[in-house]
Structure formats: C-alpha cells, structure tokens
Amino acid sequence: MALFKKRTAGKPGEWFYCLEHKKVEEGPDCPGKDRFGPYASRQEAQAAMETARERNLEWENDPRWHDASARGESDPD
C-alpha cells in the first residue's frame, strides 16, 4: 500500500476514453495506462477507438514505416 497516492486532477472540459471500462469519462478518473485523451469534447472521446483504428491503418500502410529490409525482402538495386 502506498503512503501517498497522487490523484491527477483534470481540467474542466477534458474528456477521456477509458480502455478498461470502455466508456467516456470527464476528467482522468482512471490511470493513464488505461485511457486515451484528453479530448476537447465528449463526441471526440466517444470516437476514440475508431480514431485509433484509422490511425493504425494509416501507419500500417505508410511506406516510411515499412522498408524492405524490415520485411526480409532484398533491395532491388
């Protein structure tokens, strides 16, 4: 048991998406490892998982992140 527990206080109007509870929260109620945010609006926080999916697809298809040597392919030059 910790002697001092630091509670992170959120600013009014900050919204988070809790990955553990799968819900939108105003202020950081859950630990940082379990949440996405902060977001400026409740609607942005509600779309957090879809936004993450879209960004992951963009990164997976970005040629700057995938070079031939990382995939085990030989360089055509």
Residue pairs with C-beta under 8 A, 6 or more apart in sequence:
8 28
8 32
9 27
9 28
10 16
10 26
10 27
10 28
10 38
11 27
11 38
13 26
13 40
14 26
14 27
14 28
14 37
14 38
14 39
15 24
15 25
15 26
15 37
15 38
15 39
15 40
15 41
15 42
15 44
15 45
16 24
16 25
16 26
16 27
16 28
16 29
16 30
16 35
16 36
16 37
16 38
16 39
16 45
17 23
17 24
17 25
17 35
17 36
17 37
17 39
17 45
17 46
17 48
17 49
18 24
18 25
18 29
18 30
18 34
18 35
19 34
19 35
19 36
20 30
20 34
21 30
24 42
24 45
24 46
25 35
25 45
26 42
28 35
28 37
28 38
36 45
36 48
36 52
37 45
37 48
39 45
39 48
44 51
59 65
60 66
68 74
68 75
68 76
69 75
